[in-house]
Amino acid sequence: MNTNTPSVQIVAVSADEAGQRIDNFLRTQLKGVPKSMIYRILRKGEVRVNKKRIKPEYKLQAGDEVRIPPVRVAERDEAAISPKLAKVASLEGAIVYEDDAILVMNKPSGTAVHGGSGLSFGVIEGLRALRPDARFLELVHRLDRDTSGILLVAKKRSALRALHEQLREKGMQKDYLALVRGQWPSHLKRVQAPLQKNILQSGERMVRVSAEGKASETLFKVEERFAEATLVKASPVTGRTHQIRVHTLHAGHPIAFDDRYGDRAFDARLAPTGLQRLFLHAAALTFTHPSSGETLRVEAPLDGALKRCLQALRQG
């Protein structure tokens, strides 16, 4: 494994980069460097802003000059990801919209949004390999690994800030399609159930309805009915981990092929459709464009596996 030993860097902070904490800024500048090392060089005063020592919570201002010391670190797999890798190259075809401020893609099921937990490759690492000249590429929100559909990426820090503000103020409309067990009642248009996240010994995240959890709300609408299943549109009002998956289970209608919260007997009955993946798809996203101020609605078509499943159910 190679090691790289960069020299001292003096980085001028642009207006677009202003407002963020110095520790977060260093994490984007020093890709692959452990957080512990970043905090160590901050504590020791090796990082200077305008030739002065600063604290990790210092917020950068436009025109600040940041001295970044040489950091010796083993090169990470991320740096070695080739844009020619089939998995990376396929991401190019998954991009459904792109301009100077944002990139929107139809994330494939089975691909994590970022590396970690034993994965060296995720969507964001792949996009950075595809766009080596992009100075800034950060996820606006996340999707579970097995969930497909709309994923929003900011190409400017100002865009990321504006979009995060929309998420906080519930100004972003997310619409998912989910195939659930049984007949979803037409009158059940809203599920409000507090959710609590638990980390198992294996490191897996499991979420359950609990009075001690965080307030959570999802809106539901029946899209299509089948003999043993219902296709519903799910629109989360809050954005908790596994929210739609746990709310459908709580309502008595778990999602098809959900390996954590599903019903294996239901999955077995769906086997003739050929489906082998979680039937949860982020179908559409409506938000205010961070630069133009226009309302933008982007849609992601279902992949072949989900389309074939629905066709088989219609014929059945």
C-alpha positions in Angstrom: 0.0 0.0 0.0 1.4 3.4 -1.0 1.6 6.3 1.4 1.5 10.0 0.4 3.2 12.7 2.3 1.8 16.1 1.2 3.5 19.3 2.0 2.0 22.2 4.0 -1.0 23.6 2.2 -2.4 27.2 2.5 -6.0 27.1 1.4 -8.0 30.3 0.9 -11.7 29.9 2.0 -14.2 30.8 -0.8 -17.5 32.5 -0.1 -19.2 29.1 -0.9 -17.1 27.4 1.8 -17.7 30.1 4.5 -19.9 29.3 7.4 -18.8 25.8 8.1 -16.8 24.5 11.1 -13.1 24.1 10.6 -13.2 20.4 11.6 -15.8 19.7 8.8 -13.8 21.7 6.3 -10.7 19.7 7.1 -12.6 16.4 6.6 -13.4 17.5 3.0 -9.8 18.7 2.4 -8.1 15.6 4.0 -10.1 12.7 2.4 -9.3 9.4 4.0 -7.8 10.9 7.1 -9.4 9.6 10.3 -11.4 12.1 12.4 -9.2 11.3 15.4 -6.1 12.6 13.5 -8.0 15.7 12.4 -8.9 16.6 15.9 -5.3 15.8 17.1 -3.7 18.3 14.7 -6.4 20.9 15.7 -5.7 20.4 19.4 -1.9 20.6 18.8 -2.3 23.9 17.0 -0.9 22.6 13.7 -3.9 23.9 11.8 -3.9 27.7 11.7 -6.4 30.2 10.4 -4.9 33.6 9.4 -1.8 32.4 11.3 -3.7 31.9 14.6 -4.7 28.8 16.5 -8.4 28.0 16.5 -10.8 25.6 18.1 -12.6 22.8 16.3 -15.9 24.7 16.4 -14.5 27.8 14.7 -16.6 28.8 11.8 -14.8 29.8 8.6 -15.3 33.2 6.9 -14.7 34.1 3.3 -11.1 35.1 2.7 -9.7 33.1 5.7 -6.4 31.5 5.0 -6.1 28.0 6.4 -2.8 26.3 7.0 -3.1 22.6 6.7 0.0 20.6 7.9 1.4 17.7 6.1 -0.5 14.5 7.1 1.0 11.1 6.4 -1.8 8.7 5.8 -2.2 5.4 4.0 -4.1 5.8 0.7 -7.6 4.6 0.9 -9.5 2.4 -1.5 -11.6 5.4 -2.4 -8.6 7.1 -4.1 -8.1 4.0 -6.1 -11.7 3.7 -7.4 -11.5 3.8 -11.2 -14.2 5.6 -13.2 -13.9 2.7 -15.6 -15.1 0.1 -13.1 -18.4 -1.3 -14.4 -20.2 -0.4 -11.1 -18.9 3.2 -11.2 -19.5 3.6 -14.9 -23.1 2.4 -14.4 -23.8 5.3 -12.1 -23.4 7.7 -15.1 -26.5 6.1 -16.7 -28.4 6.4 -13.4 -28.1 10.3 -13.3 -31.6 11.7 -14.1 -30.8 15.4 -13.7 -27.7 17.6 -13.3 -26.8 21.3 -13.3 -24.1 23.5 -11.7 -25.7 23.2 -8.2 -27.2 19.7 -7.9 -27.1 16.2 -9.2 -30.0 13.8 -9.0 -29.7 10.1 -9.6 -31.9 7.0 -9.6 -29.9 4.9 -7.1 -29.9 1.2 -7.8 -31.0 -1.2 -5.1 -28.2 -3.0 -3.3 -25.8 -0.1 -3.6 -24.9 1.8 -0.4 -25.0 5.6 -0.6 -21.4 5.7 0.9 -18.6 3.4 1.9 -18.2 2.2 5.4 -19.3 -0.7 7.5 -16.9 -2.9 5.6 -17.8 -1.3 2.2 -15.1 0.6 0.4 -17.4 1.7 -2.3 -20.7 3.7 -2.2 -22.6 6.0 -4.5 -20.8 9.1 -3.3 -17.3 7.6 -3.8 -18.4 6.4 -7.2 -19.7 9.9 -8.2 -16.4 11.5 -7.0 -14.5 9.0 -9.2 -16.8 9.9 -12.2 -16.4 13.7 -11.5 -12.8 14.1 -10.5 -12.9 17.8 -11.2 -15.8 18.5 -9.0 -14.6 20.3 -5.9 -17.6 19.5 -3.9 -20.0 16.5 -4.0 -22.0 15.7 -0.8 -25.2 13.7 -0.1 -28.2 15.9 0.8 -30.1 12.9 2.3 -29.7 9.1 2.4 -31.5 6.0 1.2 -31.2 2.6 2.7 -28.9 0.3 0.8 -31.7 -1.9 -0.5 -34.0 1.0 -1.4 -33.8 2.3 -5.0 -34.7 5.7 -6.4 -34.2 9.4 -6.1 -31.0 10.5 -4.4 -30.1 14.2 -4.3 -26.4 15.3 -4.3 -25.2 18.9 -3.8 -22.4 20.2 -6.0 -21.9 23.4 -3.9 -21.8 24.0 -0.2 -24.4 26.8 -0.5 -26.7 24.3 -2.3 -26.2 21.8 0.5 -27.0 24.4 3.2 -30.2 25.5 1.3 -31.4 22.0 0.8 -30.7 20.9 4.4 -32.8 23.9 5.5 -35.7 22.7 3.3 -35.4 19.3 4.9 -35.5 20.8 8.4 -38.4 23.0 7.5 -40.3 20.1 5.9 -40.2 21.9 2.6 -39.2 18.8 0.6 -41.8 16.3 -0.6 -40.6 12.7 -0.9 -42.9 10.1 -2.5 -42.0 6.4 -2.3 -43.7 3.4 -3.8 -44.0 0.3 -1.6 -45.6 -3.1 -2.2 -47.1 -4.2 1.1 -48.8 -7.4 2.4 -52.5 -7.7 2.2 -55.2 -5.1 1.6 -54.1 -1.6 2.9 -57.3 0.1 4.2 -58.3 3.1 2.0 -59.1 5.1 5.1 -55.6 4.7 6.6 -54.0 7.8 5.2 -51.6 8.6 8.0 -49.4 6.6 10.4 -48.1 8.5 13.4 -45.9 6.3 15.6 -42.8 7.3 17.6 -39.7 5.4 16.5 -36.7 4.4 18.5 -33.4 3.2 17.0 -31.4 0.4 18.5 -27.9 -0.8 17.5 -27.6 -4.5 17.8 -24.3 -6.3 18.9 -23.7 -7.1 15.2 -23.7 -3.3 14.5 -27.1 -3.6 12.6 -29.6 -0.9 13.1 -33.1 -2.0 14.1 -35.9 0.4 14.6 -39.1 -0.2 16.6 -42.2 1.7 17.6 -41.8 3.0 21.2 -43.4 5.7 23.3 -39.8 6.7 24.2 -38.9 7.2 20.5 -38.9 10.3 18.3 -42.2 11.6 16.8 -42.6 10.1 13.3 -45.3 10.5 10.6 -45.9 9.0 7.2 -48.7 9.7 4.8 -50.1 6.8 2.7 -52.3 6.5 -0.4 -53.4 3.3 -2.2 -52.1 3.3 -5.8 -53.1 -0.2 -7.0 -54.6 -3.4 -5.4 -53.8 -7.0 -6.1 -55.1 -10.3 -4.7 -52.6 -10.5 -1.8 -50.8 -7.2 -1.9 -51.2 -3.4 -2.2 -49.0 -0.9 -4.0 -49.0 2.2 -1.8 -47.5 5.7 -2.1 -45.7 6.6 1.1 -44.7 10.2 1.8 -42.7 10.6 5.0 -43.3 13.9 6.9 -40.4 13.2 9.2 -37.2 11.5 8.2 -36.3 8.8 10.6 -34.2 5.7 9.9 -36.2 2.9 8.3 -39.4 5.0 8.9 -41.6 3.7 6.0 -40.5 0.1 6.6 -41.4 0.2 10.3 -44.6 2.3 9.9 -46.0 -0.2 7.3 -45.1 -3.1 9.7 -46.8 -1.2 12.5 -49.9 -0.9 10.4 -49.9 -4.7 9.8 -48.7 -4.5 6.2 -45.0 -5.1 6.0 -43.1 -4.4 2.7 -42.3 -7.2 0.3 -38.8 -8.7 0.7 -37.9 -6.6 3.7 -35.1 -8.7 5.3 -35.5 -6.9 8.7 -39.1 -6.1 9.1 -40.8 -8.3 6.5 -42.9 -11.5 6.4 -41.1 -14.5 4.8 -44.4 -16.3 4.1 -45.6 -13.3 2.1 -42.3 -13.1 0.3 -42.6 -16.8 -0.6 -46.0 -16.2 -2.1 -44.5 -13.4 -4.3 -41.6 -15.7 -5.4 -43.3 -16.6 -8.8 -43.0 -12.9 -9.7 -39.3 -13.2 -9.7 -38.8 -10.4 -7.1 -35.8 -10.8 -4.8 -35.3 -7.3 -3.5 -37.0 -4.9 -1.1 -40.0 -3.3 -2.9 -39.4 0.2 -1.7 -38.6 2.9 -4.3 -38.1 6.6 -3.9 -40.2 7.6 -7.0 -40.3 11.4 -6.8 -38.8 14.4 -5.1 -40.2 17.9 -5.1 -38.2 20.8 -3.8 -37.1 24.4 -4.4 -34.0 24.6 -6.6 -31.3 26.2 -4.4 -30.1 28.5 -7.1 -33.1 29.4 -9.3 -35.7 29.3 -6.6 -38.0 27.4 -8.9 -40.0 24.4 -7.8 -38.4 21.3 -9.2 -40.0 17.8 -9.3 -37.8 14.9 -10.4 -39.0 11.4 -10.9 -37.2 8.0 -11.1 -38.7 5.1 -13.0 -39.0 1.7 -11.4 -36.3 -0.8 -12.3 -36.9 -3.9 -14.3 -37.3 -6.2 -11.3 -40.1 -4.0 -9.7 -41.9 -3.6 -13.1 -41.8 -7.3 -13.8 -43.2 -8.0 -10.3 -46.2 -5.6 -10.8 -46.9 -7.1 -14.3 -46.9 -10.6 -12.9 -49.3 -9.5 -10.1 -51.7 -7.9 -12.7 -51.8 -11.0 -14.7 -52.2 -13.2 -11.7 
